[in-house]
Structure formats: C-alpha cells, structure tokens
C-alpha cells in the first residue's frame, strides 16, 4: 500500500490555509503551464515507452494554457523541481495499473506534493480524468474500491446531486448548458471500472474529502461521475471532457455544439484554477526546453482510439 495515503486525512481540516483562500481576491497568472502525466506503453519499444494522447494537450491549450509532459522515469527530486515550475497537473485516462505502473508512482508523488503545497496556502490544482479519477480515489482512500461497470463506450447525461449547488466546478457554466448536461448525452464514458455510490458512501476518507457533484448509472450500478475536494483544488471526472472536440474515432462521442461547450467550459474552469498558481521555471530557457512544443504528435487514428499521440523515450 502506498504510504502517502495518510496525508489525505491529515490535510482535510476546514480551517486550512487553502480553505481560507476560497472566495478571496487572487491575482491571476496569465501564463499558466500544466503538466500532463505520461503513462506506460503496452509492449513498449525503444523511443516509444511512454505516451500522452494529444487530445489532452489540445483540451488544455483551448483554455489558454501551455503544456509540458511529465515523464515517468524521473527521480523524486526531479519531480519536486518540476512541481515548483508548473501551475497544475492533469492525470489522464488510460489503461495502466493503478498500483504497479510508473504512471501510478508518479501520480502518487504529485498528489502528495499538491496536498503539502495547498495546505500551506501554495495554490496548486490537480485534475483527474477517467483513470486519473480512479487514481485519485485510490490515493485518497488508501484502497481499491472500484467495481466493474458496463460503461466502455457510451455518452450519458449527468445526474447532478444537491451538492452541486455548493460546488465550484460547474458554478460558471451557463444555465442552458447545465440543463443540456442534465438531459442530453454529452459526457463520454470510456471505462470498465467505476466507484459506485454505495462504495463511495462506505469510505469515510472519500466522503470527508470529496464532494460528489454528479452520478451516472450503467442500468445496474450507480457510480460517481464528477467530484471535487472540499478543501483542496482537486477535481475529477470519470467522463472525458477532452474527447468531444478532439477525438473522432468512436461513434458514441458527441460533437454537437453543447458537447463542444462542455469540453471548453470544463477546460476553462481548470485553467482558471491554474491561474491562481505562481510556480515558475527558473529561466525562460528551461521553460522552453520543457514545453510539449519540442515534441511532434503522430497520427494514430488508423491504429488507436486517439487521433494523435505523443510518444516519449
């Protein structure tokens, strides 16, 4: 079991330095940089043993951020230096192990660093999508609470909870878009594992840490589909906001105007959170060297569910 789990409980106090900053005027950083966690390639080959789907990069760039790849072969000291240079981190979807992969080990380090920073008033947002959502439930609870669901390829409307009124994520969404999200199939689900509302309710650590904003059902099991931490800028969706505008390989992905708006407003919210972080690289040269612009995505639409993929050594 990963030994950092105890931090989730340690930092949930409501009078934390972070919680005091909610609602307070905060100067904006208009040059936010987000780290996107790479993950292990199945059947890796030289120069192609880690990857990031380009849709996540475009998703963040669409809201005014730049992106750097967070490689999965660095030392903890290197990750600490990188953490102090970026303004948020995104744990993307994928299919690697939540316990033994390099993705999980790297996510664990960044999760711990984010908790430590935010508890001291150093604003640093974290976003988890699909596998990233599942990773966050494991990191916070300290145990795997996932159940198999029939949600491998389907778009669904969101079943908003009463807690959404007190939440932050959807607060600036247009009213008409919220109505569409509740009635139309706008959110893409591409996962086989979910945390059911029953299992979520059984975990005191999850209940005290996260506010559930929406749920969904596969017809048999109700599961949590959107959540945010009460006292930290940590957000997660089991659905894929990046796919609506940037992935075309699957017929169940909606591309309507409302679907595109969903992705944009989700990205806009997360980048608005990242603008509250003032981490920076030590030099412009170092920053430029780290940016994803130094890498070229490959067209993989004929072989993969992704249109484009960045591969790394």
N, C-alpha and C positions, 0 to 999 in steps of 0.2 A: 504494500500500500504506500502511496506517495506521502511523504512525511510533511508536506506543506499544508495538508488539509486543515489542520487546527487553526490556521490563520483566518479562515473564513469566519469562524465563530469569534475569534479574538477581536476582529475589526468591525463587528456589526453594531457597536454601540451607537445610539441615536444622537449622542452629543459629540460625535467625532468631528475632527477638523473639516472633513469633507462635507458632512451634512450641514454644517454652518454656512457653507458657501452656496447652497441651493437658494436661488432667488436673489442673491446678491449681485450687484453690477460687476461684471468681469470684463476686463479689457480683452479684445479679440486678437488672436494671432491669425493674420490673413495669409500665411504661407504654411498651412498645416501639411505635415508629411505623415503618412500612415504606413506602418509595417504590416505586410501581409505574410502570414506564416506559410512557408513552403511545406510540402509533405513528401513522404517516401514514394518512389515509383515502384510499382509491382513489376518484377522482372527487370530490374534496373540494369542499364548498360553504362559503360564509361561515358562521361559528359552528360548523362541523362539519368541521374539517380534521384532527382528531386524536381518538383514541378509546382507551378501556380497556374490555375485557369485564368486566362486573360479577362474573362468577364468580371472578375472581382476588381481588377485594376481599372477597367473602364467604369465600373459602378462607382468607385471612389473618385475617380477623376471627373465624373459627370457633376459632382457636387463641389468641385473646386479644390481637391487635394492632389498632392503628388504621392507616389508610392515607392517604397523600397521593398525588395524581397527579404524576408527574414529566413536566412539559410538554416538548415537543420544539422549542421556539422560544426558549430562553433562552441567555444568554451563558455562557461558561465560568466567569466569576466568580460568576454567579448559581448555577450548578451546584455550585461549591465551597462556597458558603454553605449551600446545601440539603444537601449531603453531611454537613456538620457538625451538621445538625439532625435527621437521621433515623438509624435504627438498623439499616438493611439496605435492600437494593434487590432487586426482582424484575424480570427481563426476561421478559415473557410471550411466548406463542406468537402467531403471526400470519402474514402473507404478504408482508411488505415486503422490499426488497433489503437484503442484509447488507453491502453496500458503499456504496450511494449514498443510502440513506434517512436521514431525520432520526433515526429510531429507532437506526440503527447508529452515527451520530455521537455521539448522547447516551450510548449504552451504552459506547462507547469511552472517554468521559471518566470515567464512573463506575467502569469496570473499572480504569482507571489509578489513580484516587483510592483505590479499595479496596486495590490492591496496595501503594501507598505507605503507607497508614494501617496495614494489618496488619503490614507489615514493621517498623514502629516500635512494635508492641505495642498499637495502637489497633484493637481488635476491631471488624470490620465485615463481616457476611456478605453474600454475593451468591447469588441463586438464578436459574437459567435454566430455562425450560420450553419444549420444542419449538423454536420459532425462537430463543428465548433460549439453549437448549442449543447450537444451531448457531452462534449468535453467539459464544459463549464458545470454541468450538473454533477459530473464525477468529481471535479476538483473541489466543488463546494461541499458536497455531501460526504465525500470520502468513500463512496461505494457505488457500484453499478446498479442502477435502479431501472434500467431500460427494459422495455417489453417489445416483442415483435408486433408490428402493425402492417396492415395492407395499404401502404402509402408510397409505394415505389415510384409511381408516376401519375400524379393527379393534381389538378388545381382545385382549390377549395375556398369558400368564403370563410372569413374569420368569425368565430363566436366570441364576441367581446365580453369580458367579465365586468362586474360592477367596479372592480378596482381600476379599470382603465381611466375612470374619471380622475383618479388621484395620480395617474401615471404621467411620465414625461414624454415618452416616445411618440405617442400619437397626438400630443396636445396641439401642435401647429398644423396638423393635417387639415385640409379643407373639409368642411362638413359634408359636402356632396361626395367626396372621396371616401370618407368614413362610412357613409351609407352604402356605397358601392362595395366596399370591402366586406361589409356585413351581409350582403345579399348576392354578390356575384363571385364567380370562381376566378379570383385574381391572384391568389398566392400559390406558388408552385411547391408541391411536396415531392421530394425525390429521395425518400429514406425508407429503410426497413425497420428501424428501431425508433422508439419514442419513449418519453416518460409519461406514463398515464397519470391522470389527475389523482387517481387513487394512490399510486406510489408516491407522487409528489406530496400529498397530504400526510402520508405516513412519516415523511422525513422532516424532523424538527429543524434541521440545519437548512434545508431548502426553503421551508415555509418562513423562517425568520430572516432569510437573506434575500429572497426574490419575491417580487410582486408579479402575479400572473395576470397578464393583460388580455390574452385570448387563448381559447382552446379549439380543438377540432376533433373529429371522430372519423374512424375508418368504417363505421357502421356497427362495430362491435366494441371498440375501445375508444374512450375519450382521452385525449392526450393534450399536454400543454404545448401551445404553438408559438407563443410570444411571452417573454418575461424580461423584467429589468430588476436590478438590485435596488433595494430600498435606499441604501446609504452610500452607494458607490456608482460611478458611471459605467456600469457593466450591463450590456444589453444582448439579447439573443433571440433569434427566430429559428424555429425548426424548418420554416419555409425559406425559399430562395428569392430575395428581392432583386438580386443581380441578373437573374435569368430572363425576366420579361423583356428587357430592351436588348440584350446582348447574346442570347442563345436561341438558336433556331432549329436545332436538330431533333427536337421532340415535339410531336403534335399536341401534347397536352399543355404546353407552355403558352399562356395568353399573351397577345401582343396588342390588345386594344389600347385606346387612349388612357383609360382608367388604370390598366395594368402598368403602362409605362409610368404614369404618375406615381403609382405605388412605389416603384423602384426609386424614382427620383426623390420623393419626399423622405423615404427611409434613409437614403444616402445623405440627403441634406441634413437630416437630424444628426446623424452620427458625426458628420464633418463639423457641424455647429458645436458639438461637444469637443471635438479635437481642437477647435479654435481657442478653447479655454486652456490649452496646454502650451507652455512656453519652453519646452525642451528644444534644443537645437544642436546641430553638429558644430564641432569645434572650428571648422573652417568651411568656406564655400567649396573648396577643392574636395574636401572629404565628403560633403553633401552630394556633390555632382557625381562622384565616383560610386556612391551607394544607390543612386536612383535607378529605377527599373528601365529608364530610357537607355541604359547601357546594354540591354538585352533585347533580342528580337523574338517575338512570339512566332510560333509555327502554326500554319493552317492544319488542323487535325480533324476537320469536320467529317472526312470520309471514314475515319477510324475511331472516333471518340464522340462522346456526348457533348464535348466542348468544341466550339468553333475554332478557338485558338488556345494554345498552351505555351507558357514559358517553361523551358527545361533548363536545369542547372546541374553543375557538377558539384 
